[in-house]
C-alpha cells in the first residue's frame, strides 16, 4: 500500500503562517479569542457609545469632503431659492450645498448630528451605571478617568461641531462662549483675542474650530478610546454577584464567536436606529434661521442638551458685578463658568475620593447593588437633580412660554430649587435605599409572600411565605457592609497619649461615618436570627401543597452573615 503524498497548504494558510511568524498573532489571538464577556443588558450601554462614535467618524469623513471652513462672505446663488441674494459666509453656503445639492448630504448631516447626541447621552448613562454599581473601584480608577476625559472632550467637540455651519443659532452659542471667556478675571480679554483672533466674531474662529473638530480632538478621543478598551480587556469585565461568580472569575460567553456575532449585529442595530431617527426627525435646520449676524438672535435659541446645563447656570445666576479700580468683574457669568468645570472635576476625582475615605485597597470585580450603598446612590441622584434643574434653566424662556409662566417666576423658582431639590433628592433616595434593604432583610428571614392565607389552630390568620432559593439568598446577603474608618482612642493601652490626629484624618473619619456609619445601612440577618425564624416557619404549607423545612443558613451558599 503506497504512502499518501503530502498536501500543499493553501495560500491562506501560508499567509497566516507567514504573518504569525513575524507578528505572533496566533498566541495573542488564542488567548483573547476565548475571553469571557458577562451577559447583562447594562453592558450594552458602553457599546452604544462605541458604535455611535464609529458612526460619527464615518459620517464626519464624508462631510469633510464637501465642507468649506471659511468665513469669507459671498452672495448665495444656489438651489435653496429663499436664500438667493443673501450675504453669508462660505461655511454657511457649503452647509446649504451639502444639505440640498450633495447626494445624501442632508441625511448624512442628520446622522452625524444625531449620532453625536446619542454618543454623549450614551457616555453619561454609561458612567452613571459605573457610578451607581461601584465598578470604578480598584483597579479601574484610571479607566474611569479615561472615560471621564472622553466625556469632557465630547462636550466641547459637540460645541465645535454645531458651531461650524456659521448659522444664526450657532453664532448665538459662540457669542455665549465669547462672553464666558471674556468674564475671566485679568486674562479674559487676552483669552478672547487668542481664541477668536480678532474682535468677535472675527474671521478665524471657524477655521480654528474646524481644525480642532476634525483633527485634534478626534485624535485624542481615538487614543483615549483605544486605551479605555485595552484596560477593559486587561482588567476583565465586572459582573453582578451570584452563585459561582467570584472576584477571580467571569461567567458569560466567549469573545469568539458568541460575543463577536452579538456585537456585529448590535452595531448594525445602533446604526439603523440612528439612521431612522435622522430620516424622520429634523435637527439643526440651518436654512430656517439663516446666516449669523452679530446684531441678530434667533427666537428660542437653545444649545444641544449636553451643554444646556452650562447655559442654565448662567441664566439662573443673579447678574452680580463688582467694580473696583476701574475694572468690572462679572460674577453673574464668571461664577457659573468656574463651577461648570469644577462639577466635572469632582466627578472625575470621585473614585480616588471614595478610595481615600474607605481605605479599601483590594481589587473589586463584582458589582454593588445601588441600594446597598445608599449614600453614594443618593449623591448620584442629587447631582442628576441639580443637572436637570440647570437644564431647565438653560431653556427658561421656552419653559415659561410653554407653561404660560413669567420668565422671572421660572428663574426665581429655579434659584430656590437649586438649593432645596438636591437635598430633598438625597434624603428621599437614601430612605428608599434603606427601605429596599429592609425589604431584602425581611425576604431573607421570612421568604417571599405567596398570597396564600392560612388559619392557625388557635384562630390566627397568617400569610404563607415561600423560602428563597440558595441563589436568591446569595444575591440578597453576599454584599459587604464595611465599617467606617475610626480615629482610635486618644491614649494607648498603657495610658500614653497618642500623637495628635491630623485634620485630613479627622475629615476622612467624618466622611466615612457619613457613608458607612449608623443609619447608612440595614444590618444583614445573622445566622441565629435566620434559624429562629426558620424554626417558626418550618411546617408552613407551601404552594403546591407540600410541607417542607426552610433551608438553614449553613445549607445555602451566600446565606445570612455570621455576625
C-alpha positions as CSV (number, residue, x, y, z in Angstrom):
1,X,0.0,0.0,0.0
2,X,1.6,3.3,-1.1
3,X,2.1,6.3,1.0
4,X,-0.2,9.3,0.5
5,X,1.7,12.4,-0.8
6,X,1.7,15.4,1.5
7,X,-1.0,18.0,0.6
8,X,0.2,21.5,-0.2
9,X,-1.0,24.2,2.2
10,X,-3.5,26.7,0.9
11,X,-2.5,30.2,0.1
12,X,-4.5,31.4,3.1
13,X,-2.7,29.0,5.5
14,X,0.7,30.0,4.1
15,X,-0.2,33.7,4.6
16,X,-1.3,33.1,8.1
17,X,1.9,31.2,9.0
18,X,4.0,34.0,7.4
19,X,2.1,36.7,9.4
20,X,2.2,34.7,12.7
21,X,6.0,34.1,12.4
22,X,6.6,37.8,12.2
23,X,3.8,39.3,14.5
24,X,3.0,36.5,16.9
25,X,-0.7,36.9,16.4
26,X,-1.7,33.3,16.9
27,X,-0.7,33.3,20.6
28,X,-2.4,36.6,21.3
29,X,-5.5,35.6,19.3
30,X,-5.8,32.2,21.1
31,X,-5.5,34.0,24.4
32,X,-8.1,36.7,23.8
33,X,-10.5,35.0,21.4
34,X,-11.8,32.9,24.4
35,X,-12.1,35.9,26.7
36,X,-15.4,35.8,28.6
37,X,-17.9,38.6,28.5
38,X,-20.7,38.8,31.1
39,X,-24.2,38.7,29.6
40,X,-26.2,41.6,31.0
41,X,-28.1,44.3,29.2
42,X,-26.4,47.2,31.1
43,X,-23.1,46.3,29.4
44,X,-24.7,47.3,26.1
45,X,-24.5,51.0,27.2
46,X,-20.8,51.1,26.5
47,X,-21.3,49.5,23.1
48,X,-23.8,52.2,22.2
49,X,-21.1,54.8,22.9
50,X,-18.5,52.9,20.8
51,X,-20.8,52.3,17.8
52,X,-22.2,55.8,17.7
53,X,-18.6,57.1,17.8
54,X,-17.9,54.9,14.8
55,X,-20.9,56.3,13.0
56,X,-19.7,59.8,13.8
57,X,-16.3,59.1,12.4
58,X,-17.7,57.6,9.2
59,X,-20.2,60.4,8.5
60,X,-17.7,63.0,9.6
61,X,-15.2,61.9,6.9
62,X,-17.9,62.1,4.3
63,X,-18.9,65.7,5.3
64,X,-15.3,66.8,5.4
65,X,-15.1,66.2,1.6
66,X,-17.7,68.9,0.9
67,X,-17.5,71.5,3.8
68,X,-15.6,74.7,3.3
69,X,-14.5,76.2,6.7
70,X,-14.1,79.8,5.5
71,X,-15.7,82.9,6.9
72,X,-15.2,84.8,3.7
73,X,-18.5,86.5,2.8
74,X,-20.2,85.7,-0.5
75,X,-23.6,86.3,-2.1
76,X,-25.5,83.0,-2.3
77,X,-26.9,81.8,-5.6
78,X,-27.8,78.1,-5.2
79,X,-30.6,75.5,-5.0
80,X,-32.3,76.9,-1.9
81,X,-34.1,79.8,-3.5
82,X,-35.3,81.6,-0.3
83,X,-31.6,82.3,0.4
84,X,-30.7,83.6,-3.1
85,X,-29.1,87.0,-2.9
86,X,-28.3,86.8,0.8
87,X,-24.8,87.6,2.0
88,X,-23.3,84.7,4.0
89,X,-20.0,83.0,4.8
90,X,-18.6,80.3,2.6
91,X,-19.0,77.9,5.6
92,X,-22.8,78.5,5.7
93,X,-23.1,78.3,1.9
94,X,-21.2,75.0,1.8
95,X,-23.5,73.6,4.5
96,X,-26.5,74.6,2.4
97,X,-24.9,72.9,-0.6
98,X,-24.3,69.7,1.5
99,X,-28.0,69.8,2.5
100,X,-29.6,70.4,-0.9
101,X,-27.0,69.6,-3.6
102,X,-24.8,66.7,-2.4
103,X,-26.4,63.3,-2.9
104,X,-27.4,62.0,0.6
105,X,-25.7,65.1,2.2
106,X,-28.7,66.1,4.3
107,X,-29.2,62.6,5.6
108,X,-25.5,62.2,6.5
109,X,-25.6,65.6,8.3
110,X,-28.6,64.4,10.3
111,X,-27.0,61.1,11.1
112,X,-23.8,62.9,12.2
113,X,-25.7,65.2,14.5
114,X,-28.0,62.6,16.0
115,X,-25.0,60.2,16.5
116,X,-23.2,62.9,18.4
117,X,-26.2,63.5,20.7
118,X,-26.6,59.7,21.3
119,X,-22.8,59.3,21.8
120,X,-22.8,61.9,24.6
121,X,-26.0,60.5,26.1
122,X,-24.5,57.0,26.0
123,X,-21.4,58.2,27.8
124,X,-23.5,59.9,30.5
125,X,-25.7,56.8,31.1
126,X,-22.7,54.5,30.9
127,X,-20.8,56.5,33.6
128,X,-24.0,56.5,35.7
129,X,-24.0,52.7,35.5
130,X,-20.4,52.5,36.6
131,X,-21.0,55.1,39.4
132,X,-24.1,53.5,40.9
133,X,-22.7,50.0,40.8
134,X,-19.2,50.8,42.1
135,X,-17.3,49.4,39.1
136,X,-14.9,52.4,39.2
137,X,-13.2,50.9,42.3
138,X,-9.7,49.4,42.2
139,X,-8.3,48.6,39.7
140,X,-10.5,50.7,37.3
141,X,-9.9,54.2,38.6
142,X,-7.6,55.1,35.7
143,X,-10.2,53.7,33.2
144,X,-12.8,55.9,34.9
145,X,-10.6,58.9,34.3
146,X,-10.2,57.9,30.6
147,X,-14.0,57.6,30.2
148,X,-14.5,60.9,32.1
149,X,-11.9,62.6,29.8
150,X,-13.8,61.2,26.8
151,X,-17.0,62.8,28.1
152,X,-15.3,66.1,28.8
153,X,-13.7,66.3,25.3
154,X,-17.0,65.1,23.8
155,X,-18.9,68.1,25.3
156,X,-16.5,70.6,23.6
157,X,-16.3,68.5,20.4
158,X,-20.1,68.8,20.1
159,X,-19.9,72.6,20.7
160,X,-17.3,73.0,18.0
161,X,-19.3,70.8,15.6
162,X,-22.6,72.7,15.7
163,X,-20.7,76.0,15.5
164,X,-19.1,75.2,12.1
165,X,-22.1,76.0,9.9
166,X,-21.9,79.6,11.0
167,X,-25.7,79.9,11.2
168,X,-27.6,82.3,13.5
169,X,-28.2,79.6,16.1
170,X,-24.5,78.5,16.4
171,X,-23.4,82.1,16.2
172,X,-25.5,82.9,19.3
173,X,-23.8,80.0,21.0
174,X,-20.4,81.4,20.1
175,X,-21.5,84.8,21.5
176,X,-22.2,82.9,24.7
177,X,-18.7,81.4,24.6
178,X,-17.2,84.8,24.0
179,X,-19.0,86.3,26.9
180,X,-17.9,83.4,29.2
181,X,-14.3,83.7,28.1
182,X,-14.1,87.5,28.5
183,X,-15.6,87.3,32.0
184,X,-12.4,85.6,33.3
185,X,-10.6,88.0,35.6
186,X,-7.4,89.7,34.4
187,X,-6.8,87.5,31.4
188,X,-10.3,87.3,29.9
189,X,-9.6,89.9,27.1
190,X,-6.4,88.2,26.1
191,X,-8.1,84.7,26.1
192,X,-10.8,86.1,23.8
193,X,-8.4,87.6,21.3
194,X,-6.3,84.4,21.4
195,X,-9.4,82.3,20.7
196,X,-11.2,84.4,18.1
197,X,-8.1,86.1,16.6
198,X,-9.9,89.5,16.5
199,X,-13.0,91.3,17.8
200,X,-15.9,89.0,17.9
201,X,-16.8,87.2,15.6
202,X,-13.6,87.8,13.6
203,X,-12.6,85.8,10.6
204,X,-10.5,83.0,12.2
205,X,-12.9,81.2,14.6
206,X,-14.5,78.8,12.1
207,X,-11.2,77.6,10.5
208,X,-9.7,77.2,14.0
209,X,-12.7,75.2,15.3
210,X,-12.6,73.1,12.1
211,X,-9.0,72.1,12.7
212,X,-9.8,71.2,16.3
213,X,-13.0,69.4,15.4
214,X,-11.7,67.1,12.7
215,X,-8.0,66.6,13.8
216,X,-7.0,67.4,17.3
217,X,-10.0,66.4,19.5
218,X,-10.9,63.3,17.4
219,X,-7.3,62.1,17.6
220,X,-7.3,62.5,21.4
221,X,-10.7,60.7,21.6
222,X,-9.5,57.8,19.4
223,X,-6.4,57.4,21.6
224,X,-8.4,57.5,24.8
225,X,-11.0,55.1,23.5
226,X,-8.2,52.7,22.5
227,X,-6.6,52.9,25.9
228,X,-10.1,52.5,27.5
229,X,-10.8,49.3,25.6
230,X,-7.3,47.9,26.3
231,X,-7.8,48.4,30.0
232,X,-11.3,46.8,29.8
233,X,-9.6,43.7,28.3
234,X,-6.8,43.8,30.8
235,X,-8.8,44.2,33.9
236,X,-11.6,41.8,32.7
237,X,-15.3,42.8,32.9
238,X,-17.1,43.4,36.1
239,X,-20.2,41.2,36.8
240,X,-23.2,41.0,39.0
241,X,-22.8,38.7,42.0
242,X,-24.4,35.3,42.0
243,X,-23.7,31.6,42.6
244,X,-20.4,30.7,41.0
245,X,-19.4,34.3,40.5
246,X,-16.4,35.5,42.4
247,X,-13.8,38.2,42.4
248,X,-11.5,35.9,40.4
249,X,-13.6,34.7,37.6
250,X,-16.0,35.9,34.9
251,X,-19.2,34.0,34.0
252,X,-20.5,34.6,30.5
253,X,-20.0,34.0,26.8
254,X,-16.6,33.9,25.0
255,X,-15.4,36.7,22.8
256,X,-15.2,34.4,19.7
257,X,-17.6,33.5,18.3
258,X,-20.6,34.4,20.5
259,X,-19.8,38.0,21.6
260,X,-18.4,39.0,18.1
261,X,-21.7,37.8,16.5
262,X,-23.8,39.7,19.0
263,X,-21.6,42.8,18.8
264,X,-21.7,42.9,15.0
265,X,-25.5,42.6,15.0
266,X,-25.8,45.3,17.7
267,X,-23.6,47.7,15.7
268,X,-25.9,47.5,12.7
269,X,-28.9,47.8,15.0
270,X,-27.5,51.0,16.5
271,X,-26.5,52.3,13.1
272,X,-30.0,51.5,11.8
273,X,-31.8,53.2,14.7
274,X,-29.7,56.4,14.3
275,X,-30.4,56.4,10.6
276,X,-34.1,56.0,11.2
277,X,-34.2,58.9,13.7
278,X,-32.2,61.1,11.3
279,X,-34.6,60.3,8.4
280,X,-37.8,61.1,10.3
281,X,-36.7,63.8,12.9
282,X,-35.1,67.0,11.5
283,X,-32.4,68.5,13.6
284,X,-30.5,71.8,13.1
285,X,-32.3,73.1,10.0
286,X,-29.9,75.9,9.4
287,X,-31.9,77.2,6.4
288,X,-34.7,78.2,8.7
289,X,-32.6,80.5,10.9
290,X,-30.3,82.0,8.3
291,X,-26.6,83.0,8.4
292,X,-25.1,84.6,11.5
293,X,-25.3,88.3,12.0
294,X,-23.9,89.9,15.2
295,X,-26.9,92.2,15.6
296,X,-29.5,89.4,15.4
297,X,-30.6,86.5,17.6
298,X,-32.9,83.6,16.7
299,X,-36.0,83.2,18.8
300,X,-35.8,80.3,21.3
301,X,-32.1,79.8,20.8
302,X,-31.0,76.7,22.8
303,X,-27.8,74.7,22.8
304,X,-27.7,70.9,22.5
305,X,-28.9,69.2,25.6
306,X,-25.5,68.2,26.9
307,X,-24.4,71.9,27.2
308,X,-27.9,73.2,28.2
309,X,-27.0,72.9,31.9
310,X,-23.9,75.2,31.4
311,X,-26.1,77.9,29.9
312,X,-28.7,77.3,32.6
313,X,-26.1,78.0,35.3
314,X,-25.6,81.4,33.8
315,X,-29.3,82.2,33.4
316,X,-30.1,81.1,37.0
317,X,-27.2,83.0,38.5
318,X,-28.1,86.6,39.5
319,X,-26.4,89.3,37.4
320,X,-23.9,90.4,40.1
321,X,-21.0,92.7,39.3
322,X,-18.1,94.1,41.2
323,X,-16.5,97.4,40.1
324,X,-13.0,98.0,41.5
325,X,-10.0,100.0,40.4
326,X,-11.6,100.7,37.0
327,X,-12.3,97.1,36.3
328,X,-15.6,95.1,36.3
329,X,-15.8,91.6,37.5
330,X,-19.0,90.0,36.1
331,X,-19.7,87.4,38.8
332,X,-23.0,86.6,37.1
333,X,-21.1,84.9,34.4
334,X,-17.7,84.1,36.0
335,X,-19.1,82.0,38.9
336,X,-21.1,79.7,36.7
337,X,-18.2,79.4,34.2
338,X,-15.9,78.4,37.1
339,X,-18.5,76.0,38.6
340,X,-19.0,74.2,35.3
341,X,-15.5,72.6,35.2
342,X,-15.4,72.2,39.0
343,X,-18.5,70.0,38.9
344,X,-17.0,67.8,36.2
345,X,-13.6,67.6,38.0
346,X,-15.3,66.3,41.2
347,X,-17.0,63.6,39.1
348,X,-13.6,62.6,37.6
349,X,-11.9,62.5,41.0
350,X,-14.7,60.7,42.9
351,X,-13.1,57.1,42.7
352,X,-10.0,58.4,44.4
353,X,-12.0,60.3,47.0
354,X,-14.1,57.3,47.9
355,X,-10.9,55.1,48.0
356,X,-9.3,57.5,50.4
357,X,-12.4,57.6,52.6
358,X,-12.8,53.8,52.7
359,X,-9.1,52.9,52.8
360,X,-10.0,49.9,50.7
361,X,-7.0,48.7,48.7
362,X,-8.5,45.4,47.4
363,X,-9.4,44.7,43.8
364,X,-13.1,44.6,43.1
365,X,-14.7,42.8,40.1
366,X,-18.2,42.2,41.5
367,X,-20.7,45.0,41.1
368,X,-22.7,46.5,44.0
369,X,-26.4,46.9,44.1
370,X,-27.1,50.6,44.4
371,X,-29.5,50.0,47.3
372,X,-26.6,48.6,49.3
373,X,-24.6,51.8,49.1
374,X,-27.3,54.3,49.8
375,X,-25.1,57.4,50.4
376,X,-23.3,57.1,47.1
377,X,-26.6,56.4,45.3
378,X,-28.1,59.4,47.0
379,X,-25.2,61.6,45.9
380,X,-25.6,60.5,42.3
381,X,-29.3,61.2,42.2
382,X,-28.9,64.6,43.9
383,X,-26.3,65.5,41.2
384,X,-28.7,64.4,38.5
385,X,-31.5,66.5,40.0
386,X,-29.2,69.5,40.0
387,X,-28.2,68.8,36.4
388,X,-31.9,68.7,35.4
389,X,-32.6,72.0,37.2
390,X,-29.8,73.7,35.3
391,X,-31.0,72.1,32.1
392,X,-34.5,73.6,32.7
393,X,-32.7,76.9,33.4
394,X,-31.0,76.8,30.1
395,X,-34.4,76.9,28.4
396,X,-36.3,79.0,31.0
397,X,-37.8,81.2,28.2
398,X,-39.1,78.1,26.4
399,X,-40.3,76.6,29.7
400,X,-42.1,79.8,30.5
401,X,-43.9,80.2,27.2
402,X,-45.0,76.6,27.0
403,X,-46.4,76.6,30.6
404,X,-47.7,80.3,30.4
405,X,-45.5,81.5,33.2
406,X,-43.4,84.6,33.7
407,X,-39.7,84.1,33.0
408,X,-38.8,85.8,36.2
409,X,-41.0,83.4,38.2
410,X,-39.4,80.4,36.5
411,X,-35.9,81.8,37.2
412,X,-36.6,82.5,40.8
413,X,-38.2,79.2,41.3
414,X,-35.1,77.5,39.9
415,X,-32.8,79.6,42.1
416,X,-34.6,78.3,45.2
417,X,-34.9,74.8,43.8
418,X,-31.1,74.6,43.2
419,X,-30.5,74.7,46.9
420,X,-33.6,72.7,48.0
421,X,-34.2,69.9,45.4
422,X,-30.8,68.2,45.6
423,X,-31.1,68.0,49.4
424,X,-34.6,66.5,49.2
425,X,-33.5,64.2,46.5
426,X,-30.6,63.0,48.7
427,X,-32.8,62.4,51.7
428,X,-35.6,60.6,49.7
429,X,-33.1,58.4,47.7
430,X,-31.3,57.3,50.9
431,X,-34.6,56.4,52.6
432,X,-35.7,54.5,49.5
433,X,-32.4,52.5,49.5
434,X,-32.8,51.7,53.3
435,X,-36.4,50.7,52.7
436,X,-35.3,48.3,49.9
437,X,-32.6,46.9,52.2
438,X,-35.2,46.4,54.9
439,X,-37.4,44.5,52.4
440,X,-34.5,42.3,51.4
441,X,-33.8,41.5,55.0
442,X,-37.5,40.5,55.5
443,X,-37.4,38.4,52.4
444,X,-34.3,36.5,53.7
445,X,-35.8,35.9,57.1
446,X,-39.4,35.2,56.1
447,X,-39.3,34.3,52.4
448,X,-41.4,35.5,49.5
449,X,-45.0,36.4,50.0
450,X,-47.2,33.8,48.3
451,X,-50.7,35.4,48.7
452,X,-51.9,32.3,50.5
453,X,-53.8,32.8,53.8
454,X,-53.7,30.1,56.4
455,X,-55.6,29.8,59.6
456,X,-53.7,28.5,62.6
457,X,-55.4,26.2,65.2
458,X,-55.9,29.0,67.7
459,X,-57.7,31.1,65.1
460,X,-55.0,33.4,63.9
461,X,-54.7,34.1,60.2
462,X,-51.2,34.3,58.6
463,X,-49.9,34.6,55.1
464,X,-47.7,31.7,54.0
465,X,-44.2,32.6,52.8
466,X,-42.2,30.6,50.3
467,X,-38.5,30.3,51.3
468,X,-36.0,31.7,48.9
469,X,-33.7,29.6,46.7
470,X,-30.0,29.5,47.5
471,X,-29.3,31.7,44.5
472,X,-31.7,34.3,45.8
473,X,-30.3,34.1,49.3
474,X,-26.8,34.6,47.9
475,X,-27.9,37.7,45.9
476,X,-29.5,39.3,48.9
477,X,-26.9,38.6,51.5
478,X,-23.5,38.3,49.8
479,X,-22.8,42.0,49.8
480,X,-20.3,43.6,52.2
481,X,-21.2,46.2,54.8
482,X,-17.9,47.9,55.6
483,X,-17.2,49.5,58.9
484,X,-16.3,53.2,58.9
485,X,-12.8,54.4,59.4
486,X,-12.1,55.1,63.1
487,X,-9.6,57.5,64.6
488,X,-9.0,55.3,67.7
489,X,-8.6,56.3,71.3
490,X,-6.5,59.3,72.3
491,X,-4.3,57.1,74.6
492,X,-2.9,53.6,74.1
493,X,-3.3,50.6,76.5
494,X,-0.6,52.0,78.8
495,X,-2.2,55.4,79.1
496,X,0.3,57.1,76.9
497,X,-1.2,59.9,74.8
498,X,-1.0,59.2,71.1
499,X,0.3,61.7,68.6
500,X,-2.4,64.3,67.6
501,X,-4.6,63.3,64.7
502,X,-4.3,65.5,61.6
503,X,-7.1,67.4,60.0
504,X,-7.1,65.1,56.9
505,X,-7.7,62.1,59.1
506,X,-10.5,63.8,61.0
507,X,-12.2,64.8,57.8
508,X,-11.8,61.2,56.5
509,X,-13.3,59.8,59.7
510,X,-16.3,62.1,59.4
511,X,-16.9,61.3,55.8
512,X,-16.5,57.6,56.5
513,X,-19.1,57.8,59.2
514,X,-21.5,59.7,56.9
515,X,-21.1,57.0,54.2
516,X,-20.9,53.8,56.3
517,X,-21.8,54.7,59.9
518,X,-25.0,54.2,61.8
519,X,-28.1,54.9,59.8
520,X,-26.5,54.2,56.4
521,X,-27.4,50.5,56.1
522,X,-29.8,47.9,57.5
523,X,-27.8,45.1,59.1
524,X,-27.9,41.8,57.4
525,X,-29.7,39.0,59.3
526,X,-27.4,36.8,61.4
527,X,-27.4,33.0,61.3
528,X,-29.1,32.9,64.7
529,X,-31.9,35.2,63.5
530,X,-32.3,33.2,60.4
531,X,-32.5,29.9,62.3
532,X,-35.0,31.3,64.8
533,X,-37.4,32.5,62.0
534,X,-36.8,29.3,60.0
535,X,-37.9,27.2,63.1
536,X,-41.1,29.2,63.3
537,X,-42.0,28.6,59.6
538,X,-40.6,25.1,59.2
539,X,-44.0,23.5,58.9
540,X,-45.8,26.1,56.8
541,X,-47.7,24.7,53.8
542,X,-46.0,26.0,50.6
543,X,-47.6,26.5,47.1
544,X,-48.1,23.0,45.5
545,X,-49.4,21.5,48.8
546,X,-46.0,20.2,50.1
547,X,-44.8,21.0,53.6
548,X,-41.0,21.2,53.9
549,X,-38.5,22.8,56.1
550,X,-36.8,26.1,55.2
551,X,-33.2,25.8,54.4
552,X,-30.8,26.8,57.1
553,X,-28.1,29.4,56.6
554,X,-25.4,26.7,56.6
555,X,-27.0,24.8,53.8
556,X,-27.4,27.9,51.5
557,X,-24.3,29.4,49.8
558,X,-24.1,33.1,50.4
559,X,-26.5,32.9,53.2
560,X,-27.0,35.3,56.2
561,X,-24.0,36.7,57.9
562,X,-22.5,35.2,60.9
563,X,-22.0,38.5,62.7
